[in-house]
Structures are given as structure tokens and as C-alpha cells.
Amino acid sequence: MTKIIILDTSALLYLPLSKGKGERHITTYSVIKEIYKDEIKKAVIDAYIQTNILKVVKPKKKYIVEALRKAREIGEHRLSKADVEVLALAIQLRGEGAIVFTDDYAIQNILHINNIPYLPVRRQIKRKLKWTYQCEACGETYNSETEICEKCGSKVVRIGKY
């Protein structure tokens, strides 16, 4: 069985790739767009793509929607387009034994809570978090990202709950 390795931006920036027997390295177009900001890394990634070491794919829309839903369920609203696409690809390929290589804490947290396999590149979350939002003045809590408290008009801050 082929091992599918999904790579986010940090994985592509820090891990050298090679044509491993039975391994398939994949990423998304948004991840590639983030990396192409660096000319040297762009050349390396282009070489990986041209030699079929890395395949770039677009996750299906229904998995994008599911990734966003899973993120909202735990109050994670600060995901880039690349983050969402990596999560969507992980959900889409979950049944094929895919594993995500990432250093992004938000991605790791969502994957961990949803029992989707991942490996950190250099750093790993210690505990899973669920985000809530609370008014600094009156303590009113919100489940979704809010900047101003509806009750007293003060600033609302994001708080991680274990």
C-alpha cells in the first residue's frame, strides 16, 4: 500500500523530499503559492514537481466545507487558505491512510481532535485546545469570534480551553 504524505508549508520548507518506495508526497496549490514567495525554495519545489516527487492537488469542495466546519466546532477561526486546504486534503484522503506533516499548531489541534494522523516537523502541540471568546470587562462568553461585547461594549479576547 502506498503511504500518502500530505505536506504543509512548514514541511516543504524544512524537510528534504526523496522518491521513497511506496510513498506519495502531496500538497495543495495554496501551499505552493506561499512557498513561491522565496525564489530558492521555488526552484527546489519546481524540481520536486518536475521529477514526480511531489504532486500538487486541489481538495474537493465538500472537504473544504467539512474542514471549515471542524475548525469552527473548536473555535478555530484563524486559518489561512493553505491551512484549510491541507485539512481538507487530510479529511479527503483519511480512508487511504494519509498522514499530515505540519508544524502549525491550529492544524495539529484540529487533526488531533478528529483522530487524523499527523507528525510534527519541528514542533508539536502539548494539549488539544478549544477556543472560546470572553469579554475582558464583564466576562460574557461567546462561541464565535467577536471583537466587541454585545453586553457592555468592551473588547472580547480569545481564550484557549483544555
Sequence and secondary structure as in RCSB ss.txt:
>XXXX:A:sequence
MTKIIILDTSALLYLPLSKGKGERHITTYSVIKEIYKDEIKKAVIDAYIQTNILKVVKPKKKYIVEALRKAREIG
EHRLSKADVEVLALAIQLRGEGAIVFTDDYAIQNILHINNIPYLPVRRQIKRKLKWTYQCEACGETYNSETEICE
KCGSKVVRIGKY
>XXXX:A:secstr
  EEEEE HHHHHH      TTEEEEEEHHHHHHHTTSHHHHHHHHHHHHTTSEEEE   HHHHHHHHHHHHHTT
     HHHHHHHHHHHHTGGGT EEE   HHHHHHHHHTT  EE SS   SS  EEEEEETTT  EESS  SB T
TT  BEEEEEE 
